[in-house]
Amino acid sequence: MFIAAAVSFYLLLMLHCPAPSSATEKSPCDTCTKLVDRFHKGLEDTSKKNFGGGNTAWEEKTLSKYETSEIRLVEIIENLCDSSDFECNVMVEEHEEQIEKWWFKMRKKYPDLRKWFCIETIEVCCPSGTYGPDCVACLGGAERPCHGNGFCSGDGTRLGDGSCRCKAEYTGPFCLECADGYFSTGRNDTHSFCSECHESCKTCNGPTNTGCKECKEGWTKGDGGCIDVDECSAETSPCKETQYCLNTEGSFSCKRCHESCAGCSGEGPDKCRDCATGYLLDEDKCTDINECDASEKVCVRNNENFVNTPGSYKCVCAEGYEDSDGQCEQKIIETEDGEVAEQNISTNAAEDPVDVHEDL
């Protein structure tokens, strides 16, 4: 048979590829569901085939035969599994007879391939809302597993234990109770609705801070409900000496002081407790000390300029000079013809700027 030869060929290819580790294995139901999806894609792709001969009657007759032919089935099966999908190729090899049976005999009576093949024939899947070897209904019932507020373990597969993994708002074995941080807005035997508490509440019975049963960390019970704790008002700041405390709702943050400050109470140079080295308090603000104005010269080398910087200063060689063994020496340049010459610096004593030019 064409189909047996095609499937065997692909399985032989797979023997050269190692089986995936358990960490990446899919459930048999996942494999079967993907296989069925690819089968439907193959049906769609092959349905577009035409012969383009211009003979409508001949085409209708030929295409009618092709529609249910073994040739079409082989073309579909060839693309059911990726070459690297070990589980899919093995499943096709093991159940090729069932696939042929559905194609030639059961397709019209059972048009839902996934239901017939994955659930009822090879029994690797269950109907939605059921789980386990016997496809037992999930907690809360098959129609609304976990009462619509969670996810059933093994739902739709032959695996799992049917337990509920609740959404964030819900808790309890049936996902009918409200989790911490949520309160009930309606409930009966089959339905439960929970909404989020106010941001200050750990538990609550209403939507505002007045409905808090317990306060979250960073909040405390006050008149009418939970109110923010101002951590920044504590006698000892929770922040480092080089930071100031900024209170926020239910918390706080530590911000770096201005560079001119040695300790501060807020943002900016006017919030300094003390001035950092290189700064001086002037009109309630720490300002940079310009060491250039000092009576004693700080840059003492010949051909050296003073440059003021925030909180400090630096001494740099004047233009046309470079540092050499701790002295500012005139730059040496190489001319186009390879001769070495000193950079010629002419200075006009009557002017502050330095005129720099090169003799080439």
Rosetta blueprint (number, residue, H / E / L):
1 M L
2 F H
3 I H
4 A H
5 A H
6 A H
7 V H
8 S H
9 F H
10 Y H
11 L H
12 L H
13 L H
14 M H
15 L H
16 H L
17 C L
18 P L
19 A L
20 P L
21 S L
22 S H
23 A H
24 T H
25 E L
26 K L
27 S L
28 P H
29 C H
30 D H
31 T H
32 C H
33 T H
34 K H
35 L H
36 V H
37 D H
38 R H
39 F H
40 H H
41 K H
42 G H
43 L H
44 E H
45 D H
46 T H
47 S H
48 K L
49 K L
50 N L
51 F L
52 G L
53 G L
54 G L
55 N L
56 T H
57 A H
58 W H
59 E H
60 E H
61 K H
62 T H
63 L H
64 S H
65 K H
66 Y H
67 E H
68 T L
69 S L
70 E H
71 I H
72 R H
73 L H
74 V H
75 E H
76 I H
77 I H
78 E L
79 N L
80 L L
81 C L
82 D L
83 S L
84 S L
85 D L
86 F H
87 E H
88 C H
89 N H
90 V H
91 M H
92 V H
93 E H
94 E H
95 H L
96 E H
97 E H
98 Q H
99 I H
100 E H
101 K H
102 W H
103 W H
104 F H
105 K H
106 M H
107 R L
108 K L
109 K L
110 Y L
111 P L
112 D L
113 L H
114 R H
115 K H
116 W H
117 F H
118 C H
119 I H
120 E H
121 T H
122 I L
123 E L
124 V L
125 C E
126 C L
127 P L
128 S L
129 G L
130 T E
131 Y E
132 G L
133 P L
134 D L
135 C L
136 V E
137 A E
138 C L
139 L L
140 G L
141 G L
142 A L
143 E L
144 R L
145 P H
146 C H
147 H H
148 G H
149 N L
150 G E
151 F E
152 C E
153 S L
154 G L
155 D L
156 G L
157 T E
158 R L
159 L L
160 G L
161 D L
162 G L
163 S L
164 C E
165 R E
166 C E
167 K L
168 A L
169 E L
170 Y E
171 T E
172 G L
173 P L
174 F L
175 C L
176 L L
177 E E
178 C E
179 A L
180 D L
181 G L
182 Y E
183 F E
184 S E
185 T E
186 G E
187 R E
188 N L
189 D L
190 T L
191 H L
192 S E
193 F E
194 C E
195 S E
196 E E
197 C L
198 H L
199 E L
200 S L
201 C E
202 K E
203 T E
204 C E
205 N L
206 G L
207 P L
208 T L
209 N H
210 T H
211 G H
212 C E
213 K E
214 E E
215 C E
216 K L
217 E L
218 G L
219 W E
220 T E
221 K E
222 G E
223 D L
224 G L
225 G E
226 C E
227 I E
228 D E
229 V L
230 D L
231 E H
232 C H
233 S H
234 A L
235 E L
236 T L
237 S L
238 P L
239 C L
240 K L
241 E L
242 T L
243 Q E
244 Y E
245 C E
246 L E
247 N E
248 T E
249 E L
250 G L
251 S E
252 F E
253 S E
254 C E
255 K E
256 R E
257 C L
258 H L
259 E L
260 S L
261 C E
262 A L
263 G L
264 C E
265 S L
266 G L
267 E L
268 G L
269 P H
270 D H
271 K H
272 C E
273 R L
274 D L
275 C E
276 A L
277 T L
278 G L
279 Y E
280 L E
281 L E
282 D E
283 E L
284 D L
285 K E
286 C E
287 T E
288 D E
289 I L
290 N L
291 E H
292 C H
293 D H
294 A L
295 S L
296 E L
297 K L
298 V L
299 C L
300 V L
301 R L
302 N L
303 N L
304 E E
305 N E
306 F E
307 V E
308 N E
309 T E
310 P L
311 G L
312 S E
313 Y E
314 K E
315 C E
316 V E
317 C E
318 A L
319 E L
320 G L
321 Y E
322 E E
323 D E
324 S E
325 D L
326 G L
327 Q E
328 C E
329 E E
330 Q E
331 K L
332 I E
333 I E
334 E E
335 T L
336 E L
337 D L
338 G L
339 E L
340 V E
341 A E
342 E E
343 Q L
344 N L
345 I E
346 S E
347 T L
348 N L
349 A L
350 A L
351 E L
352 D L
353 P L
354 V L
355 D E
356 V E
357 H L
358 E L
359 D L
360 L L
